[in-house]
Amino acid sequence: MWLPWESQDKPANMAISFPNRSRSYDATRRAVHFWGHDRSIESSFYVTAEALGQFQPNARPDADDLLRAFDSNRDRIYAIAAKVYARGRRGSYDLNIADF
């Protein structure tokens, strides 16, 4: 029960989930695009080709190999995306080598 003298300024829940397993290659950004959800808010994430190259150094920098690298490391990428998201809400998030 909320009492009038108590502050209603409570930290926002920064929990994000990744129920949508869709992903696509964005040639303009040279990144794999995927989405996360915090309640009803959808956020876009982009993991760069350079960052994906850290996971699979022998991968070619083309859409097929980068999508395979993403799929093979999805859990780790999601964990990093959640940490980046927790730093503060934005419209989209770029995950690069420094985040990994």
ChimeraX attribute file (.defattr): number of C-alpha atoms within 10 A of each C-alpha:
attribute: neighborCount
match mode: 1-to-1
recipient: residues
	/A:1	3
	/A:2	7
	/A:3	7
	/A:4	7
	/A:5	6
	/A:6	7
	/A:7	8
	/A:8	9
	/A:9	6
	/A:10	6
	/A:11	6
	/A:12	6
	/A:13	9
	/A:14	15
	/A:15	13
	/A:16	21
	/A:17	16
	/A:18	18
	/A:19	9
	/A:20	10
	/A:21	10
	/A:22	9
	/A:23	15
	/A:24	15
	/A:25	20
	/A:26	15
	/A:27	11
	/A:28	6
	/A:29	13
	/A:30	17
	/A:31	25
	/A:32	23
	/A:33	20
	/A:34	20
	/A:35	21
	/A:36	22
	/A:37	15
	/A:38	14
	/A:39	11
	/A:40	6
	/A:41	9
	/A:42	15
	/A:43	18
	/A:44	14
	/A:45	22
	/A:46	22
	/A:47	25
	/A:48	20
	/A:49	28
	/A:50	16
	/A:51	21
	/A:52	26
	/A:53	18
	/A:54	13
	/A:55	16
	/A:56	16
	/A:57	12
	/A:58	9
	/A:59	16
	/A:60	13
	/A:61	16
	/A:62	12
	/A:63	17
	/A:64	13
	/A:65	17
	/A:66	27
	/A:67	20
	/A:68	14
	/A:69	22
	/A:70	26
	/A:71	13
	/A:72	13
	/A:73	14
	/A:74	13
	/A:75	12
	/A:76	13
	/A:77	19
	/A:78	19
	/A:79	14
	/A:80	15
	/A:81	24
	/A:82	17
	/A:83	15
	/A:84	16
	/A:85	20
	/A:86	13
	/A:87	9
	/A:88	8
	/A:89	11
	/A:90	9
	/A:91	9
	/A:92	14
	/A:93	18
	/A:94	16
	/A:95	22
	/A:96	15
	/A:97	13
	/A:98	6
	/A:99	13
	/A:100	13
